[in-house]
Amino acid sequence: MTVNLWNSYGVQLAAGYLVVAAFITVVGVVTGDGVTTAVAAVTALIALGSLNAAETLSRATELSGRTRTVAEGNLNQPVEFRADDEFGEIAGATETLRQSLNDRIEEMEQAQTEGRAGTGRRRAGQRRGRTGEIPCTTAGRGAP
């Protein structure tokens, strides 16, 4: 199984933190001023946090929509969501649930169809059984 590391949310976040650290270092070295470096650090971390939040909300909204289609009963459309992180795990579990529900519904429909056919056979068999039955009597047994 080939894993694309850039699809991993954790790797993307770590890369973002590395870029922020590099930015803070460059600002500190170029300006030589602690206050300017601190302001740059806070600004960069707020920007990274905003990007992180926007990405998380976007992915959560997309996954929520795909999960909602399953919840509304659309079991014919696969849940496709490519990610190597927690969102991908949730999407994979939702796809497994969709397939399982589809399989169970097909099994129930098949059993129901077979049950209807079997009911007709059982009734016919019961009639045949009744016509061939010998009435139970106590005659000749020596009643108690």
Secondary structure, DSSP 8 states (H G I E B T S, - for coil): ----GGG-HHHHHHHHHHHHHHHHHHHHHHH--HHHHHHHHHHHHHHHHHHHHHHHHHHHHHHHHHHHHHHTT--SS------SSHHHHHHHHHHHHHHHHHHHHHHHHHHHHHHHHHHHHHHHHHHHHHHT------TTS---
